[in-house]
Amino acid sequence: MKSRVSRLILSMMPGCGLIALGVFGLGSPVLANGVAEEAASANKPYTVECERNEEGRRVSCTVDQDTFVGWRTFGGNCAQCHGQDAVGSSFAPNLIRSMDNMTEEQFYAVLENGQAGGQMPGFAENPNVWRHKERLYGYLRARADGELIGGRPARFDQ
């Protein structure tokens, strides 16, 4: 599990009052009034909100339409080899870990061409996958970032 370092910086800006800037995970700012949670997700290709139980564990998550389509695309085309929730199998890697060492461009290259020396085919000719590549990336990025738990997510209302 990747450790995350967080720090809180307090600063005073003329006319703006006290602003708390936090660096969490990828370094997105968080304003004291909570408004910047939206700004923090602006750089992420997904939107995820999870409910937590009494112990603080995520028990159910709701995602945006694109992330939901990414989940559905994964389930219909990738889960057979990479396992439910992208945790891997005896013959295909855990994509949650793989995403930590892969840029978005590298992800698309592997998805397009397959894995050299491996059994993974390329999906550039598969319209059920290729036209949803950004959504699939968003779903896997949310899983790899630890924002989205396994299982079927709910969708935000349209």
CYANA upper distance limits for C-alpha pairs under 8 A (distance plus 0.5 A):
  4 ARG  CA     24 PHE  CA      7.73
  4 ARG  CA     25 GLY  CA      6.10
  5 VAL  CA     24 PHE  CA      7.29
  5 VAL  CA     25 GLY  CA      7.27
  6 SER  CA     22 GLY  CA      7.51
  6 SER  CA     23 VAL  CA      6.02
  6 SER  CA     24 PHE  CA      5.48
  6 SER  CA     25 GLY  CA      7.54
  7 ARG  CA     22 GLY  CA      6.32
  7 ARG  CA     23 VAL  CA      6.24
  7 ARG  CA     24 PHE  CA      7.81
  8 LEU  CA     20 ALA  CA      7.25
  8 LEU  CA     21 LEU  CA      6.48
  8 LEU  CA     22 GLY  CA      5.09
  8 LEU  CA     23 VAL  CA      7.24
  9 ILE  CA     20 ALA  CA      6.44
  9 ILE  CA     21 LEU  CA      5.74
  9 ILE  CA     22 GLY  CA      6.67
 10 LEU  CA     18 LEU  CA      7.62
 10 LEU  CA     19 ILE  CA      6.66
 10 LEU  CA     20 ALA  CA      5.29
 10 LEU  CA     21 LEU  CA      6.79
 11 SER  CA     18 LEU  CA      6.66
 11 SER  CA     19 ILE  CA      6.29
 11 SER  CA     20 ALA  CA      7.13
 11 SER  CA     21 LEU  CA      8.26
 12 MET  CA     16 CYS  CA      7.96
 12 MET  CA     17 GLY  CA      6.46
 12 MET  CA     18 LEU  CA      5.41
 12 MET  CA     19 ILE  CA      6.85
 13 MET  CA     17 GLY  CA      6.49
 13 MET  CA     18 LEU  CA      7.31
 13 MET  CA     19 ILE  CA      7.96
 18 LEU  CA     32 ALA  CA      8.09
 19 ILE  CA     31 LEU  CA      6.23
 19 ILE  CA     32 ALA  CA      5.98
 20 ALA  CA     30 VAL  CA      7.18
 20 ALA  CA     31 LEU  CA      5.70
 20 ALA  CA     32 ALA  CA      5.36
 21 LEU  CA     29 PRO  CA      5.68
 21 LEU  CA     30 VAL  CA      5.65
 21 LEU  CA     31 LEU  CA      6.14
 21 LEU  CA     32 ALA  CA      7.87
 22 GLY  CA     27 GLY  CA      7.99
 22 GLY  CA     28 SER  CA      7.65
 22 GLY  CA     29 PRO  CA      5.75
 22 GLY  CA     30 VAL  CA      5.67
 22 GLY  CA     31 LEU  CA      8.05
 23 VAL  CA     27 GLY  CA      4.74
 23 VAL  CA     28 SER  CA      6.07
 23 VAL  CA     29 PRO  CA      6.32
 23 VAL  CA     30 VAL  CA      7.90
 24 PHE  CA     28 SER  CA      6.74
 24 PHE  CA     29 PRO  CA      8.27
 28 SER  CA     39 ALA  CA      7.89
 28 SER  CA     40 ALA  CA      5.28
 29 PRO  CA     36 ALA  CA      6.98
 29 PRO  CA     37 GLU  CA      8.43
 29 PRO  CA     39 ALA  CA      7.88
 29 PRO  CA     40 ALA  CA      6.74
 30 VAL  CA     34 GLY  CA      7.08
 30 VAL  CA     35 VAL  CA      7.86
 30 VAL  CA     36 ALA  CA      5.29
 30 VAL  CA     37 GLU  CA      6.44
 30 VAL  CA     39 ALA  CA      8.31
 30 VAL  CA     40 ALA  CA      7.46
 31 LEU  CA     35 VAL  CA      6.55
 31 LEU  CA     36 ALA  CA      5.71
 31 LEU  CA     37 GLU  CA      8.22
 35 VAL  CA     39 ALA  CA      8.03
 36 ALA  CA     40 ALA  CA      6.51
 37 GLU  CA     41 SER  CA      7.03
 38 GLU  CA     42 ALA  CA      6.90
 39 ALA  CA     43 ASN  CA      8.22
 40 ALA  CA     44 LYS  CA      8.26
 41 SER  CA     45 PRO  CA      8.40
 41 SER  CA     46 TYR  CA      7.91
 41 SER  CA     47 THR  CA      7.23
 44 LYS  CA    138 GLY  CA      8.25
 45 PRO  CA    135 ARG  CA      8.39
 45 PRO  CA    137 TYR  CA      8.29
 45 PRO  CA    138 GLY  CA      5.36
 45 PRO  CA    141 ARG  CA      8.08
 46 TYR  CA     63 VAL  CA      7.93
 46 TYR  CA     64 ASP  CA      7.28
 46 TYR  CA     66 ASP  CA      7.82
 46 TYR  CA     67 THR  CA      6.30
 46 TYR  CA    138 GLY  CA      5.85
 46 TYR  CA    139 TYR  CA      7.44
 46 TYR  CA    141 ARG  CA      8.41
 46 TYR  CA    142 ALA  CA      7.02
 47 THR  CA     63 VAL  CA      6.06
 47 THR  CA     64 ASP  CA      5.96
 47 THR  CA     67 THR  CA      7.85
 48 VAL  CA     61 CYS  CA      7.10
 48 VAL  CA     62 THR  CA      6.23
 48 VAL  CA     63 VAL  CA      5.08
 48 VAL  CA     64 ASP  CA      7.39
 48 VAL  CA    142 ALA  CA      8.22
 48 VAL  CA    147 GLU  CA      7.20
 48 VAL  CA    148 LEU  CA      7.11
 49 GLU  CA     61 CYS  CA      6.07
 49 GLU  CA     62 THR  CA      5.80
 49 GLU  CA     63 VAL  CA      7.04
 50 CYS  CA     58 ARG  CA      6.37
 50 CYS  CA     59 VAL  CA      7.58
 50 CYS  CA     60 SER  CA      6.03
 50 CYS  CA     61 CYS  CA      4.50
 50 CYS  CA     62 THR  CA      6.65
 50 CYS  CA    148 LEU  CA      8.11
 51 GLU  CA     58 ARG  CA      6.13
 51 GLU  CA     59 VAL  CA      6.35
 51 GLU  CA     60 SER  CA      5.96
 51 GLU  CA     61 CYS  CA      6.75
 52 ARG  CA     56 GLY  CA      5.66
 52 ARG  CA     57 ARG  CA      5.58
 52 ARG  CA     58 ARG  CA      4.81
 52 ARG  CA     59 VAL  CA      5.98
 52 ARG  CA     60 SER  CA      7.86
 53 ASN  CA     57 ARG  CA      6.04
 53 ASN  CA     58 ARG  CA      7.04
 53 ASN  CA     59 VAL  CA      6.87
 58 ARG  CA    149 ILE  CA      7.58
 59 VAL  CA    149 ILE  CA      8.37
 60 SER  CA    149 ILE  CA      7.98
 60 SER  CA    153 PRO  CA      7.49
 60 SER  CA    154 ALA  CA      8.39
 61 CYS  CA    148 LEU  CA      7.14
 61 CYS  CA    149 ILE  CA      7.54
 61 CYS  CA    153 PRO  CA      5.85
 61 CYS  CA    154 ALA  CA      6.74
 62 THR  CA    153 PRO  CA      5.93
 62 THR  CA    154 ALA  CA      4.93
 62 THR  CA    155 ARG  CA      5.73
 62 THR  CA    156 PHE  CA      6.54
 63 VAL  CA     67 THR  CA      6.52
 63 VAL  CA     68 PHE  CA      6.69
 63 VAL  CA    153 PRO  CA      6.92
 63 VAL  CA    154 ALA  CA      6.69
 63 VAL  CA    155 ARG  CA      5.54
 63 VAL  CA    156 PHE  CA      6.43
 64 ASP  CA     68 PHE  CA      6.78
 64 ASP  CA    155 ARG  CA      6.35
 64 ASP  CA    156 PHE  CA      6.17
 65 GLN  CA     69 VAL  CA      6.74
 65 GLN  CA    155 ARG  CA      6.79
 65 GLN  CA    156 PHE  CA      7.66
 66 ASP  CA     70 GLY  CA      6.69
 66 ASP  CA    135 ARG  CA      5.70
 66 ASP  CA    138 GLY  CA      8.11
 67 THR  CA     71 TRP  CA      6.70
 67 THR  CA    135 ARG  CA      6.10
 67 THR  CA    136 LEU  CA      7.68
 67 THR  CA    138 GLY  CA      6.31
 67 THR  CA    139 TYR  CA      5.45
 68 PHE  CA     72 ARG  CA      6.72
 68 PHE  CA    135 ARG  CA      8.43
 68 PHE  CA    139 TYR  CA      7.84
 68 PHE  CA    153 PRO  CA      7.45
 68 PHE  CA    154 ALA  CA      8.20
 68 PHE  CA    155 ARG  CA      7.04
 69 VAL  CA     73 THR  CA      6.47
 69 VAL  CA    132 HIS  CA      8.03
 69 VAL  CA    135 ARG  CA      6.76
 69 VAL  CA    136 LEU  CA      7.86
 70 GLY  CA     74 PHE  CA      6.58
 70 GLY  CA    132 HIS  CA      7.29
 70 GLY  CA    133 LYS  CA      8.26
 70 GLY  CA    134 GLU  CA      8.30
 70 GLY  CA    135 ARG  CA      4.86
 70 GLY  CA    136 LEU  CA      4.35
 70 GLY  CA    137 TYR  CA      7.60
 70 GLY  CA    138 GLY  CA      7.22
 70 GLY  CA    139 TYR  CA      5.63
 70 GLY  CA    140 LEU  CA      8.34
 71 TRP  CA     75 GLY  CA      6.66
 71 TRP  CA    136 LEU  CA      7.19
 71 TRP  CA    139 TYR  CA      6.26
 71 TRP  CA    152 ARG  CA      8.23
 72 ARG  CA     76 GLY  CA      6.68
 73 THR  CA     77 ASN  CA      6.53
 73 THR  CA     78 CYS  CA      8.07
 73 THR  CA    128 ASN  CA      7.70
 73 THR  CA    129 VAL  CA      6.89
 73 THR  CA    132 HIS  CA      7.73
 73 THR  CA    136 LEU  CA      7.02
 74 PHE  CA     78 CYS  CA      5.34
 74 PHE  CA     79 ALA  CA      6.46
 74 PHE  CA    136 LEU  CA      7.04
 75 GLY  CA     79 ALA  CA      5.54
 75 GLY  CA     80 GLN  CA      8.21
 75 GLY  CA     84 GLN  CA      7.65
 76 GLY  CA     80 GLN  CA      8.44
 77 ASN  CA    129 VAL  CA      7.69
 78 CYS  CA     82 HIS  CA      6.41
 78 CYS  CA     83 GLY  CA      8.10
 79 ALA  CA     83 GLY  CA      5.03
 79 ALA  CA     84 GLN  CA      5.62
 79 ALA  CA     85 ASP  CA      7.74
 79 ALA  CA     86 ALA  CA      7.09
 80 GLN  CA     84 GLN  CA      8.10
 81 CYS  CA     88 GLY  CA      7.78
 81 CYS  CA     89 SER  CA      7.00
 81 CYS  CA     91 PHE  CA      7.62
 81 CYS  CA     92 ALA  CA      6.17
 82 HIS  CA     86 ALA  CA      5.84
 82 HIS  CA     87 VAL  CA      6.97
 82 HIS  CA     88 GLY  CA      4.83
 82 HIS  CA     89 SER  CA      6.12
 82 HIS  CA     92 ALA  CA      5.73
 82 HIS  CA     93 PRO  CA      6.70
 82 HIS  CA     94 ASN  CA      6.93
 82 HIS  CA     95 LEU  CA      7.58
 83 GLY  CA     87 VAL  CA      6.20
 83 GLY  CA     88 GLY  CA      5.43
 83 GLY  CA     89 SER  CA      6.05
 83 GLY  CA     94 ASN  CA      8.48
 84 GLN  CA     88 GLY  CA      8.32
 84 GLN  CA    150 GLY  CA      8.46
 84 GLN  CA    151 GLY  CA      8.41
 85 ASP  CA    150 GLY  CA      5.63
 85 ASP  CA    151 GLY  CA      6.96
 86 ALA  CA     94 ASN  CA      6.35
 86 ALA  CA     95 LEU  CA      5.84
 86 ALA  CA     96 ILE  CA      6.70
 86 ALA  CA    140 LEU  CA      8.15
 87 VAL  CA     93 PRO  CA      7.97
 87 VAL  CA     94 ASN  CA      4.91
 87 VAL  CA     95 LEU  CA      6.77
 87 VAL  CA     96 ILE  CA      6.87
 88 GLY  CA     92 ALA  CA      6.07
 88 GLY  CA     93 PRO  CA      5.16
 88 GLY  CA     94 ASN  CA      4.22
 88 GLY  CA     95 LEU  CA      7.06
 89 SER  CA     93 PRO  CA      6.93
 89 SER  CA     94 ASN  CA      7.67
 93 PRO  CA     98 SER  CA      7.88
 94 ASN  CA     98 SER  CA      6.86
 95 LEU  CA     99 MET  CA      6.36
 95 LEU  CA    140 LEU  CA      7.85
 95 LEU  CA    144 ALA  CA      8.23
 96 ILE  CA    100 ASP  CA      7.63
 96 ILE  CA    140 LEU  CA      7.24
 96 ILE  CA    141 ARG  CA      8.26
 96 ILE  CA    143 ARG  CA      6.65
 96 ILE  CA    144 ALA  CA      4.95
 97 ARG  CA    101 ASN  CA      7.95
 97 ARG  CA    144 ALA  CA      7.15
 98 SER  CA    102 MET  CA      7.04
 99 MET  CA    103 THR  CA      8.04
 99 MET  CA    107 PHE  CA      8.33
 99 MET  CA    140 LEU  CA      7.86
 99 MET  CA    141 ARG  CA      7.30
 99 MET  CA    144 ALA  CA      6.67
100 ASP  CA    144 ALA  CA      7.24
102 MET  CA    106 GLN  CA      6.31
102 MET  CA    107 PHE  CA      6.76
103 THR  CA    107 PHE  CA      6.73
104 GLU  CA    108 TYR  CA      6.88
104 GLU  CA    137 TYR  CA      7.92
105 GLU  CA    109 ALA  CA      6.75
106 GLN  CA    110 VAL  CA      6.75
107 PHE  CA    111 LEU  CA      6.61
107 PHE  CA    137 TYR  CA      8.05
108 TYR  CA    112 GLU  CA      6.41
108 TYR  CA    133 LYS  CA      7.74
109 ALA  CA    113 ASN  CA      6.46
109 ALA  CA    114 GLY  CA      8.22
110 VAL  CA    114 GLY  CA      5.43
110 VAL  CA    115 GLN  CA      6.30
110 VAL  CA    122 GLY  CA      7.59
111 LEU  CA    122 GLY  CA      6.13
111 LEU  CA    123 PHE  CA      6.20
111 LEU  CA    124 ALA  CA      7.59
111 LEU  CA    130 TRP  CA      8.49
112 GLU  CA    122 GLY  CA      5.30
112 GLU  CA    123 PHE  CA      5.63
112 GLU  CA    124 ALA  CA      5.05
112 GLU  CA    130 TRP  CA      8.12
113 ASN  CA    121 PRO  CA      7.37
113 ASN  CA    122 GLY  CA      4.64
113 ASN  CA    123 PHE  CA      7.41
113 ASN  CA    124 ALA  CA      7.59
114 GLY  CA    118 GLY  CA      8.38
114 GLY  CA    119 GLN  CA      8.43
114 GLY  CA    120 MET  CA      5.63
114 GLY  CA    121 PRO  CA      4.88
114 GLY  CA    122 GLY  CA      4.30
114 GLY  CA    123 PHE  CA      7.61
115 GLN  CA    119 GLN  CA      7.40
115 GLN  CA    120 MET  CA      5.82
115 GLN  CA    121 PRO  CA      7.29
115 GLN  CA    122 GLY  CA      8.02
123 PHE  CA    129 VAL  CA      6.89
123 PHE  CA    130 TRP  CA      6.62
124 ALA  CA    129 VAL  CA      8.13
124 ALA  CA    130 TRP  CA      5.86
125 GLU  CA    130 TRP  CA      7.59
126 ASN  CA    130 TRP  CA      6.37
127 PRO  CA    131 ARG  CA      6.04
127 PRO  CA    132 HIS  CA      8.50
128 ASN  CA    132 HIS  CA      7.54
129 VAL  CA    133 LYS  CA      6.66
132 HIS  CA    136 LEU  CA      6.57
133 LYS  CA    137 TYR  CA      6.56
134 GLU  CA    138 GLY  CA      6.67
135 ARG  CA    139 TYR  CA      6.74
136 LEU  CA    140 LEU  CA      6.76
137 TYR  CA    141 ARG  CA      6.37
138 GLY  CA    142 ALA  CA      6.61
139 TYR  CA    143 ARG  CA      6.90
140 LEU  CA    144 ALA  CA      6.52
141 ARG  CA    145 ASP  CA      6.40
142 ALA  CA    146 GLY  CA      6.84
142 ALA  CA    147 GLU  CA      5.80
142 ALA  CA    148 LEU  CA      5.93
143 ARG  CA    147 GLU  CA      6.58
143 ARG  CA    148 LEU  CA      5.48
143 ARG  CA    149 ILE  CA      7.11
143 ARG  CA    150 GLY  CA      8.15
